[in-house]
């Protein structure tokens, strides 16, 4: 008998529901389901930080390790006001399935601190990162759990984490990925998630015999993922008709000049003030008449309330969990082709794996090799998903989960847990 924990909050319930549907399709035995319904470990820590004005603030921090049957836990660290236990738990489960789908020797984890990094100074973020790292250091390690950057964190954050861990355990570059190249980071890591989305789009166009020049894109989110997606697709000849950030977006029916936009931003201009298009809201971007919509900002961007407004023929999920379950079902019924997050945005964790490998071997790869290996790993997963979805007449999300859950279940069986 296993004691059933209290009911998890709604977002994780939605993730469990998708897992249960997949488990039913696989005929998964109940003992394996018991091991996958809830995370293996959840750590909640207080993160006290002395602010620049001398006051003390205490932030809530989390590290959730969902399942490690296939290898060390792997997952980002998110600094965001909504990074509560429910969100971190959900994202940890997504990482388990994502790593299994692209066949990496990792399990899934996620970390988070409930804070608003936009309102904090660099020194405050440094202190926050170090204290958070000190509070979770006993459950992370090169062969145990390897954090990475996520929303609200970056290469600098990972450098601070590496240093804080190293002060306790000695020089350990492989403890985190997504570090600066100067500290053992991998070439190609910064662009990896966006490059993966670009590869998904490019390959999908080949499969569907679509002309890139006639395949218009709208990208919600212009952070690391969205901006790299825009640069790479623009360079390849796709018309990027709209992009946005948290303050609003810009739209040009004929296509935006992404190089000019990047220059405008580098010079301190606001995205919504770029003179090369018309100002729009994020809600308007989601409803634009485009061929491909790429939600690459926060989760739950497309819900029951706005899914009827979506006019795209294809959705490639750049963010984690950008479509709620009911919206996903409604869009599938309308014939919208959806490339799920655990496939579409897996480029980041794939190159994180390459970085971890380079750190262990103490041997750096050149960027050409990183990009070649990324393309090979991601497109292998894409083809496996597309073939299964066609063979069993499944959605791509159903096929992706079918593959991922079965791989994790098999690892559980082989290790003798059941």
Secondary structure, 3 states (H helix, E strand, C coil): CCCCCCCCCHHHHHHHHHHHHHHHHHCCCHHHHHHHHCCCEEEEEEEEEECCCCCEEEEEEEEEEEECCCCEEEEEEEECCCCCHHHHHHHHHHHHHHHHHCCCCEEEEEEEECCCHHHCCHHHHHHHHHHHHHHHHHHCECCCEEEEECCCCCHHHHHHHHHHHHHHHCCCHHHECCCCHHHCCCCCCCCHHHHHHHHHHHHHHHHHCCCHHHCCEEEECCCHHHHHHHHHHHHCCCCEEEEEECCEEEECCCCCCHHHHHHHHHCCCCHHHCCCCEEECHHHHHCCCCCEEEECCCCCCECCCCHHHCCCCEEECCCCCCECHHHHHHHHHCCCEEECHHHHCCHHHHHHHHHHHHHHHCCCCCHHHHHHHHHHHHHHHHHHHHHHHHHCCCCHHHHHHHHHHHHHHHHHHHCCCC
